[in-house]
Amino acid sequence: PSFWLAPSSHLSLAYSFERANQDDVQHQHVLSGTWAITEAQSFAARWTEYDGGYYRVSYRRALGHGVDAFGVYTSDPYVPRRLNVKVVWTLVANRGR
């Protein structure tokens, strides 16, 4: 089961639960949320409980003209705590022609 809640146009929360039965029964809980601080900035967080809990937090800032900067910190149990900084340039095709 899962649910999604958006108490405002700038804030959303989600929860999901999964159960898998492969070699043995496994459970996974995921709680995530996003906050659009402004159109140019947002903050997101995700907590996952599976084989030990871990979390990920991220920040996005639009730099303009299809360029966004991201900072992502994760505490994934398989990869020690890590901070990644990325700059993404999105190319959009002009479909009006």
WONORMO-V687726 format. One record per pair of residues at least 12 apart in sequence whose ideal C-beta (glycine too) atoms are under 7 Angstrom apart, sorted by the first residue. I is the first residue (numbers start at 1). J is the second residue. D is the distance in Angstrom with one decimal. If there is no record, write none. Layout:
# WONORMO-V687726
((I,J,D) (I,J,D))
This chain:
# WONORMO-V687726
((1,17,5.7) (2,14,6.9) (2,15,6.4) (2,16,3.7) (3,15,5.6) (10,35,6.3) (10,36,4.4) (11,35,5.4) (12,33,6.6) (12,34,5.2) (13,33,4.6) (14,32,5.1) (15,31,5.2) (16,30,4.8) (17,29,5.5) (28,48,6.8) (28,49,6.8) (28,50,4.1) (29,49,4.3) (30,46,6.7) (30,48,5.1) (31,47,4.8) (32,45,6.7) (32,46,4.1) (33,45,5.5) (40,61,6.2) (40,62,4.1) (41,60,6.7) (41,61,5.2) (42,60,4.8) (43,59,5.5) (44,58,4.8) (45,57,4.8) (51,77,6.5) (52,77,4.7) (54,75,4.7) (54,76,5.2) (54,77,5.4) (55,75,5.4) (56,72,6.6) (56,73,7.0) (56,74,4.4) (57,73,5.2) (58,70,6.1) (58,71,6.6) (58,72,4.4) (59,71,4.7) (66,89,5.9) (66,90,4.4) (66,91,7.0) (66,92,6.5) (67,87,6.6) (67,89,5.1) (68,88,5.1) (69,87,5.2) (70,86,4.6) (70,88,6.8) (71,83,6.9) (71,85,5.3) (72,84,4.7))
